Amino acid sequence: MAHFNGINLKEWFSIEKVTRPLAPPIEHKTVTVPGRDGSYDNGVRLGERMISLDVWITAKSKDERQQKIRAVMGVLFTREPKPLFFDDEPDVFYNAKLSGSTDVDELLRFGKTTLTFVCSDPFKYDTQETKVNLNDGSTTVHYDGTYETKPRFKITFNQPVTHFEIKNHLNERILLGRPAAMTDTEIQREELVFQDNMGSVSSWVVPDYVDNGHIAGEMASDGSKFYAERYGHVVQPEAWQGPSLKRSIGVSLQDFRMDALVTLNNVGFETGMVEIYLLDANNQTVAKIGVEDIWKQVARVQGKFQLGRLNNRHQMYAHPVYSAGWNNYRGMLRIERVGNVYRPYWAKIEPDGRHVWQLSTMRYVDHNNQYDSRITQVQVGIRVWPLHKPLDQSVDQIKVFRINQPQTTTQIPYIAQAGDVIEIDTATHSIRKNGEVFLINDLSSEFFSLLRGENVLNITPGVAQVEMIYERRWL
């Protein structure tokens, strides 16, 4: 009859009564003016929707009842809203949380209570998304929900572009980048100059140096990633040890961005670290970034960033907001340098490509130009502490980009290349490019809604496949 947070409540309770209002509370907003009769109409506001279920739980004893309540409360209590739906409306759901007004003591003593769910978001939503492909130029979409909804857009580009616009029939628009005039020149700000998908170690050689430890063992590839096939015999004095390889990137770069995809599955294991070094032509470390779990009997991953070698280095450590947030890290390590400013970046990557638990606020300004050597090589290292169970860790991909800064106002950078995917969520006002937060929207952009009835959407320019996704909202 009722389902919440993935469970059928009927499996736990007998449900005697459901109180479910037909619509959320409608609050009329007015403004009164002294000396004037009546008031000014200032619109309406929809309040929270409350849903209650009168339930009782059967048990042969108080102890059995307590065990059942303990188990079910672990599912009913949530910090974030979860789907709540009913068998008589299987095609819609509510976003709900169990309210603090639910009398759990009554349930424990008498086996019955009223479960009260609060829907801060007062609408009902379709359980199935609606997807519409938007054609080049103009597309008319009929929306038949009883309340306007916020669409999402997935834009897959088939050629480079400096700007992109989605506009509705009310002239509300989302604008990314800016168009190039006939007198302007388009430039590629981030130019891919090196990519290794870690399919073979044949182009890599063993370096002569790693920080804080020893090179030992052997690196191997399974065709899709580098991993430590052996970590080697214990080297004295004991320190972090494991295999390391390096190779040329084929160019010499001043302004650059290096993106590495790495894996560090640490939960249930002991120690380990994955590091990416950027070297100059003299094999000196210019910069290094990594992730590591270095603690005894604690599963916790931290990030590290270093400029220079040990005898002349600047080092920074990074931690997610939640201490376990980077556990079982599968994600991005990035170093960017433009001029004398370094910016490291860490983020886990979800299966759908979204970057989460990202940390991108750190930066270092190299005022004295101590770490300004041009990079020519990349080095990878995978290490453990001797005689400890190693992590499941690997280097999965490395890309290096040359950053081309516009030199004049008539040079307009491309915002996307062929194959790039930009996703726009008008509900959260978020824009992501290839899963990563993307801050390129024009300040005049409006994250518009789909209105009841006919909506005419215009796409400019016609250089992409555009899919619009939405759930109908109901009062």
C-alpha positions in Angstrom: 0.0 0.0 0.0 2.8 2.4 0.9 6.5 2.3 0.0 9.2 4.5 1.5 13.0 4.5 1.0 12.8 1.3 -1.0 10.8 -0.8 1.4 7.2 -1.9 1.4 5.8 -0.6 4.7 3.2 -3.3 4.7 5.9 -5.8 5.4 6.5 -4.1 8.8 3.1 -2.6 9.7 -0.6 -3.0 9.4 -1.8 0.3 7.9 -5.2 1.3 9.2 -5.6 4.7 7.7 -3.7 7.0 5.3 -4.3 10.8 5.5 -3.1 12.3 2.2 -4.3 15.8 1.2 -5.3 16.3 -2.4 -3.1 19.3 -2.7 -0.5 21.1 -0.5 -1.6 24.1 1.6 -2.1 27.2 -0.4 -1.1 30.4 1.4 -2.2 33.7 0.0 0.4 36.5 0.4 -1.0 40.0 0.9 0.4 43.4 1.8 -1.6 45.8 3.9 -1.2 49.6 3.7 -2.3 51.8 6.6 -5.3 53.9 5.7 -6.3 51.7 2.8 -9.1 49.2 2.8 -8.3 45.6 2.2 -4.9 44.6 1.0 -2.7 44.1 -2.0 -2.5 40.6 -3.5 1.1 39.5 -3.5 0.7 36.1 -5.0 0.4 32.6 -3.4 2.8 30.3 -1.7 2.5 26.5 -1.4 3.3 25.2 2.1 4.6 21.8 3.2 2.6 18.8 2.5 2.0 16.5 5.5 1.1 12.8 5.0 0.2 10.5 7.9 -0.2 6.8 8.3 -2.0 5.2 11.3 -0.1 1.9 11.8 0.3 -0.9 14.2 3.0 -3.5 14.5 2.3 -7.1 15.7 4.7 -9.1 17.9 4.5 -12.0 20.3 6.4 -10.1 23.0 7.7 -6.6 23.9 11.2 -7.7 23.1 10.2 -8.9 19.6 8.3 -5.6 19.0 11.4 -3.7 20.1 13.6 -5.6 17.7 11.2 -5.0 14.8 11.0 -1.3 15.6 14.8 -1.0 15.9 15.2 -2.5 12.4 12.5 -0.5 10.7 13.5 2.8 12.2 16.9 2.4 10.5 15.1 2.6 7.2 12.5 5.2 8.2 15.0 7.7 9.6 16.7 9.6 6.8 18.6 12.9 6.7 17.5 13.6 3.2 14.1 13.3 1.6 13.4 9.8 0.1 10.7 8.6 -2.4 7.3 7.9 -0.8 4.6 6.4 -3.1 1.3 4.5 -2.8 -0.1 1.6 -4.7 -3.2 3.5 -5.8 -0.9 6.1 -7.5 2.0 4.0 -8.7 3.1 6.5 -11.4 3.9 9.4 -8.9 6.0 9.8 -5.8 6.5 12.3 -3.0 9.9 13.5 -1.7 9.4 12.9 2.1 11.1 12.5 5.4 9.8 11.0 8.6 8.7 13.9 10.9 9.9 14.4 14.4 6.3 14.4 15.6 6.0 10.7 15.1 5.4 9.1 18.5 7.9 6.2 18.6 7.3 5.7 22.3 3.7 5.0 21.6 4.7 2.4 19.0 7.0 0.7 21.5 4.4 0.6 24.4 1.2 -0.2 22.5 2.4 -1.4 19.1 0.6 1.5 17.3 1.3 5.0 16.3 0.9 7.6 13.5 3.8 7.9 11.1 4.0 11.5 9.9 5.9 12.3 6.8 6.7 15.9 5.8 7.2 16.9 2.2 9.2 20.2 2.2 9.0 20.0 -1.6 5.2 19.9 -1.8 4.8 18.4 -5.2 4.2 15.0 -6.6 6.6 13.8 -9.4 6.3 11.3 -12.2 8.2 8.1 -11.4 9.3 8.0 -15.1 11.3 10.8 -16.7 10.1 12.3 -20.0 12.9 12.8 -22.6 12.6 15.0 -25.6 15.2 15.5 -28.4 15.3 19.2 -29.3 15.8 19.9 -33.0 18.1 22.5 -34.5 16.2 25.7 -34.5 12.8 25.5 -32.9 11.0 22.7 -31.1 7.5 22.8 -29.5 7.0 20.8 -26.3 3.6 20.3 -24.8 3.8 20.0 -21.0 0.6 18.7 -19.2 1.6 18.6 -15.6 -0.5 20.7 -13.2 2.5 22.7 -12.0 5.5 24.1 -13.9 8.6 22.0 -13.8 12.4 22.5 -14.0 14.0 20.7 -17.0 17.5 19.4 -17.4 19.5 19.5 -20.6 22.1 17.2 -21.9 24.1 18.7 -24.8 26.5 16.5 -26.8 28.6 18.7 -29.1 29.7 17.5 -32.6 32.1 20.4 -33.3 34.0 23.1 -31.5 31.8 26.0 -30.3 32.5 29.4 -28.5 28.9 29.8 -27.4 25.6 28.0 -27.0 22.1 29.2 -26.3 18.8 27.7 -25.3 15.8 30.1 -25.4 12.1 29.7 -24.7 9.1 31.5 -26.2 9.2 34.1 -23.4 12.7 35.1 -24.4 14.2 33.6 -21.3 17.5 32.1 -22.1 20.5 30.1 -20.9 23.7 31.4 -22.6 27.1 29.7 -22.4 30.2 31.5 -23.6 29.9 34.3 -26.2 29.7 34.3 -30.0 32.6 35.3 -32.1 32.3 38.3 -34.4 33.6 38.1 -38.0 36.7 40.0 -36.9 37.4 37.7 -34.0 39.6 34.6 -33.9 38.5 31.4 -32.2 41.2 29.7 -30.1 41.4 26.3 -28.3 42.2 27.2 -24.6 43.0 23.7 -23.6 44.9 21.8 -26.3 45.4 18.1 -25.7 49.1 17.3 -26.3 49.6 14.0 -24.5 47.3 11.1 -23.6 48.2 7.6 -22.3 45.5 5.1 -21.5 48.0 2.9 -19.6 47.6 0.0 -22.1 51.3 -0.9 -22.1 54.5 -0.1 -20.1 56.7 -0.4 -23.2 57.1 3.3 -23.7 58.0 4.0 -20.1 61.3 3.7 -18.2 62.3 3.4 -14.6 63.3 6.7 -13.0 66.0 7.3 -10.5 64.0 9.1 -7.8 60.8 9.1 -5.7 60.1 11.2 -2.6 60.2 9.7 0.9 61.1 6.2 0.0 62.4 3.7 -2.5 61.7 2.4 -6.1 61.2 -1.3 -5.9 59.2 -4.1 -7.5 57.7 -4.0 -11.0 54.9 -2.0 -12.7 52.6 -3.8 -15.1 49.5 -3.1 -17.3 46.4 -5.2 -17.8 45.6 -3.3 -21.0 43.6 -0.6 -19.2 45.6 0.5 -16.2 49.0 0.5 -14.5 49.3 -1.5 -11.3 52.0 -2.8 -9.0 52.7 -6.4 -10.0 55.3 -6.6 -7.3 56.3 -4.1 -4.6 59.8 -5.7 -4.1 61.7 -7.0 -1.2 61.9 -4.8 1.9 64.4 -2.0 1.3 66.3 -0.5 4.3 65.7 1.8 5.9 62.0 1.0 5.8 60.0 3.6 3.9 57.3 3.8 1.3 58.3 1.6 -1.6 57.0 0.3 -4.9 57.4 0.6 -8.6 57.6 3.8 -10.6 57.9 4.7 -14.3 58.3 7.8 -16.4 58.1 8.9 -20.0 58.3 12.0 -22.1 55.2 14.0 -23.0 56.7 15.0 -26.3 56.5 18.8 -25.7 57.8 21.4 -23.3 55.1 23.3 -21.5 54.8 26.4 -19.4 51.0 26.8 -19.0 49.5 23.4 -18.7 46.9 21.1 -17.1 47.5 17.5 -16.2 44.5 15.2 -15.6 45.1 11.7 -14.1 42.4 9.1 -13.4 43.5 6.9 -10.5 42.0 4.2 -8.3 42.8 3.8 -4.6 40.4 1.2 -3.0 41.5 1.3 0.6 38.5 0.0 2.7 39.4 -3.5 4.1 43.1 -3.1 3.2 46.0 -1.4 4.9 48.3 1.2 3.3 49.1 2.6 -0.1 49.6 5.7 -2.3 49.4 6.7 -5.9 51.5 9.7 -7.1 51.8 11.6 -10.3 55.1 13.6 -10.8 55.7 16.3 -13.5 59.4 16.6 -14.3 61.5 19.1 -16.2 64.2 18.2 -18.9 66.7 17.7 -16.1 64.5 15.1 -14.3 63.8 17.5 -11.5 60.4 17.4 -9.9 58.4 20.5 -10.8 55.1 19.4 -9.2 53.5 16.3 -7.7 50.0 15.3 -6.8 48.6 12.1 -5.2 46.2 10.3 -2.9 47.2 8.0 0.0 46.0 6.0 3.0 48.9 6.1 5.4 47.2 5.3 8.7 47.2 2.2 10.9 43.8 0.6 11.4 42.0 3.6 10.0 40.5 3.7 6.5 41.0 7.3 5.4 42.3 8.9 2.2 44.0 12.2 2.0 45.3 14.2 -1.0 48.8 15.7 -1.3 50.3 18.3 -3.5 54.0 19.3 -3.8 56.1 21.7 -5.7 59.8 21.0 -6.1 61.9 18.2 -4.5 62.3 17.4 -0.9 65.2 19.7 -0.3 63.3 22.7 -1.7 59.7 22.0 -1.7 56.3 23.5 -0.9 53.8 20.9 0.3 50.0 21.0 0.9 47.7 18.3 2.1 44.0 18.1 1.2 41.0 16.4 3.0 37.4 16.1 2.1 34.7 17.7 4.2 33.7 14.3 5.6 36.8 12.4 6.7 35.8 9.2 4.9 34.6 11.0 1.8 37.5 9.9 -0.3 37.6 6.3 0.8 37.7 3.9 -2.2 38.8 6.7 -4.4 38.2 6.4 -8.1 38.6 9.8 -9.6 40.7 12.7 -10.8 44.0 14.2 -9.8 44.8 17.4 -11.5 47.5 20.0 -11.6 47.0 23.3 -13.5 49.6 26.1 -13.9 48.9 29.4 -15.6 51.6 32.0 -15.2 52.9 31.6 -11.7 49.6 30.2 -10.2 49.2 26.5 -9.4 45.8 25.0 -8.8 45.5 21.3 -7.6 42.2 19.5 -7.9 40.9 16.2 -6.4 37.5 14.6 -7.1 35.9 11.2 -7.0 34.0 10.3 -10.1 30.6 8.6 -10.0 29.7 5.8 -12.5 27.6 8.4 -14.4 30.6 10.7 -14.8 29.7 13.3 -12.2 32.6 14.7 -10.1 31.8 14.5 -6.4 33.6 15.3 -3.1 35.7 17.7 -5.2 38.3 20.0 -3.7 39.3 22.8 -6.1 39.8 25.9 -3.8 43.5 25.4 -3.1 46.0 27.4 -5.0 49.6 28.5 -4.7 51.2 31.7 -6.2 54.9 31.1 -7.0 55.9 34.7 -6.3 59.7 34.0 -6.5 59.4 31.7 -9.5 61.0 28.8 -7.7 58.9 26.2 -9.5 58.6 27.7 -12.9 60.6 25.1 -15.0 58.8 23.9 -18.1 57.5 20.3 -17.8 58.6 17.7 -20.3 58.0 14.4 -18.6 55.4 12.6 -16.4 56.1 10.0 -13.8 53.8 7.6 -11.9 54.5 5.8 -8.6 52.5 3.2 -6.7 53.8 2.4 -3.2 53.0 0.7 0.1 54.6 0.5 3.5 56.7 -2.7 3.8 55.1 -5.9 5.0 51.6 -4.4 5.0 48.7 -5.5 3.0 48.6 -3.2 -0.1 45.6 -1.4 -1.4 43.9 -2.1 -4.7 45.5 0.9 -6.5 46.2 1.9 -10.1 46.8 4.6 -12.6 44.0 4.5 -15.2 44.7 7.4 -17.6 46.9 10.5 -18.0 46.2 13.5 -20.2 48.2 16.7 -20.5 46.9 19.9 -22.1 48.7 23.0 -23.3 46.8 26.1 -22.0 46.5 28.9 -24.6 45.6 32.1 -23.0 43.8 34.7 -25.1 46.2 37.5 -25.9 43.6 40.0 -27.1 39.9 40.7 -26.7 39.4 39.5 -30.3 40.5 36.0 -29.4 37.5 34.0 -28.3 38.1 30.6 -26.6 36.0 27.6 -27.5 33.8 26.4 -24.6 33.5 22.9 -25.9 35.0 20.5 -28.4 33.5 17.7 -30.4 32.4 14.9 -28.0 32.2 17.1 -24.9 29.0 16.9 -22.9 27.5 19.8 -21.0 24.6 19.1 -18.6 22.4 21.9 -17.3 20.0 21.5 -14.3 17.7 24.4 -14.1 16.4 23.3 -10.7 19.8 23.6 -9.0 21.3 26.2 -11.4 24.2 23.9 -12.0 26.2 23.4 -15.1 28.6 20.5 -15.6 31.0 19.8 -18.5 32.0 16.1 -18.8 30.8 15.6 -15.2 32.7 18.6 -13.7 31.2 21.8 -12.4 31.5 24.4 -15.3 31.3 28.1 -14.6 30.8 29.6 -18.0 27.2 30.8 -18.1 26.4 34.4 -19.0 25.2 36.4 -15.9 22.1 37.3 -17.9 21.1 33.6 -18.1 17.7 32.6 -16.7 17.2 29.0 -15.6 13.6 28.9 -16.9 10.8 26.4 -16.2 8.6 24.4 -18.5 5.1 26.0 -18.2 1.7 24.3 -18.6 0.7 24.1 -22.2 2.9 24.8 -25.3 6.6 25.7 -24.8 8.7 26.7 -27.8 12.4 26.1 -27.4 15.1 27.5 -29.7 18.7 26.1 -30.0 21.6 28.2 -31.3 23.8 27.2 -33.0 22.9 23.8 -34.4 26.1 22.1 -33.5 24.9 19.6 -30.9 22.5 16.8 -30.0 20.3 18.3 -27.2 18.2 16.1 -24.9 15.7 17.7 -22.5 14.7 15.6 -19.4 12.0 16.4 -17.0 9.5 14.9 -14.5 6.0 16.3 -14.5 5.0 18.0 -11.3 1.6 17.7 -9.8 -0.2 19.5 -7.0 
